[in-house]
C-alpha cells in the first residue's frame, strides 16, 4: 500500500457535506473477468454507507463514468468508448470532489486519482474513520435504531 498524506479539514469547513470520491481497484487484478470487476465495484460501494453515516456524500467514479460510456456505445472495458471516457470522466469528477478515500488494493487508476487530488489540494484519507464527523447524521437507519 502506498503512503497517503491526509490534509485536515477544520470543523468550520463542515457547513456542508464533503463529496468523497472512493478510489480503489476497479479493473485491477481482474484480467477483464466481469465477475471480478463486479466484486471490485461492490467493494468500492461497500464504503458508501459508512461515508454517508459520517455526514458526507460518497461517490464512486464508475457511477458517473459508466452511463456516459454506455451512451457513447461502450459495452466492454476493452472497447474504444471505455478507453475514451473512463479517465477523462474521473478527472472532471475530481474537480467537483472535496476529498478522496483511498481504499486498500493495487490500482493504477486509484493512484492517479490520489495524485490528482493532491495536485488539487484535496484531503486524501485511507480509512473512513479519518473523515471528519459532521452533525445531522440522522437517516432511516438511525431513526429505526
BABA-453909 format. One line per 3 residues: number of its first residue (from 0); their letters; for each residue x, y, z of C-alpha. Coordinates in steps of 0.25 Angstrom, whole numbers, plus 5000, padded with zeros to 4 digits. Example, Ala and Ser with C-alpha at 12.3 -4.5 7.8 and 13.67 -1.06 7.14 Angstrom:
<sebas>
0) AS) 5049,4982,5031  5055,4996,5029;
</sebas>
This chain:
<sebas>
0) XXX) 5000,5000,5000  5005,5014,4997  5006,5024,5008;
3) XXX) 4996,5034,5006  4996,5048,5012  4984,5054,5020;
6) XXX) 4981,5068,5019  4972,5072,5031  4958,5079,5029;
9) XXX) 4955,5088,5040  4941,5087,5047  4937,5101,5042;
12) XXX) 4939,5095,5027  4928,5085,5030  4916,5094,5028;
15) XXX) 4912,5085,5016  4915,5070,5014  4928,5067,5007;
18) XXX) 4927,5060,4993  4936,5048,4996  4942,5040,4984;
21) XXX) 4944,5025,4987  4957,5021,4980  4961,5007,4979;
24) XXX) 4963,4995,4970  4952,4994,4959  4959,4987,4947;
27) XXX) 4972,4984,4955  4974,4969,4957  4962,4965,4949;
30) XXX) 4969,4961,4936  4956,4966,4930  4947,4956,4937;
33) XXX) 4933,4962,4939  4930,4955,4952  4943,4960,4958;
36) XXX) 4940,4974,4953  4927,4973,4959  4933,4969,4972;
39) XXX) 4943,4981,4972  4931,4990,4969  4923,4984,4981;
42) XXX) 4935,4986,4990  4936,5001,4985  4921,5003,4988;
45) XXX) 4922,4996,5002  4929,5009,5007  4917,5018,5002;
48) XXX) 4908,5016,5015  4919,5018,5025  4923,5031,5018;
51) XXX) 4909,5035,5018  4907,5032,5032  4919,5041,5036;
54) XXX) 4911,5052,5029  4917,5053,5015  4913,5049,5001;
57) XXX) 4920,5037,4995  4924,5036,4980  4929,5024,4972;
60) XXX) 4935,5029,4959  4928,5018,4951  4915,5023,4956;
63) XXX) 4918,5035,4947  4926,5029,4936  4918,5016,4932;
66) XXX) 4905,5023,4928  4914,5033,4919  4922,5021,4914;
69) XXX) 4909,5013,4911  4903,5025,4904  4915,5026,4895;
72) XXX) 4913,5012,4891  4922,5005,4901  4919,4991,4905;
75) XXX) 4932,4986,4910  4944,4990,4918  4953,4987,4905;
78) XXX) 4945,4996,4895  4949,5010,4890  4937,5017,4897;
81) XXX) 4942,5011,4911  4956,5016,4908  4952,5029,4903;
84) XXX) 4943,5033,4915  4947,5026,4927  4959,5034,4932;
87) XXX) 4954,5048,4926  4941,5046,4934  4949,5043,4946;
90) XXX) 4958,5055,4944  4945,5064,4943  4939,5058,4955;
93) XXX) 4951,5060,4963  4950,5075,4961  4936,5074,4968;
96) XXX) 4940,5066,4980  4944,5071,4993  4952,5059,4998;
99) XXX) 4957,5045,4994  4956,5032,5002  4967,5023,4996;
102) XXX) 4963,5008,5000  4973,4997,5000  4978,4989,4988;
105) XXX) 4987,4992,4976  4981,5001,4965  4987,5010,4955;
108) XXX) 4974,5018,4953  4973,5020,4968  4987,5024,4970;
111) XXX) 4985,5034,4958  4972,5039,4966  4981,5041,4978;
114) XXX) 4991,5049,4971  4981,5058,4964  4974,5060,4978;
117) XXX) 4988,5064,4984  4990,5074,4972  4977,5080,4974;
120) XXX) 4980,5081,4989  4969,5072,4994  4970,5063,5006;
123) XXX) 4973,5049,5004  4968,5039,5015  4971,5024,5016;
126) XXX) 4961,5020,5026  4946,5024,5027  4948,5027,5042;
129) XXX) 4958,5038,5038  4947,5046,5031  4942,5057,5039;
132) XXX) 4929,5054,5047  4918,5064,5043  4906,5067,5051;
135) XXX) 4892,5063,5046  4895,5049,5044  4880,5044,5045;
138) XXX) 4874,5036,5034  4866,5023,5032  4875,5014,5040;
141) XXX) 4877,5024,5051  4862,5026,5052  4860,5011,5053;
144) X) 4870,5010,5064;
</sebas>
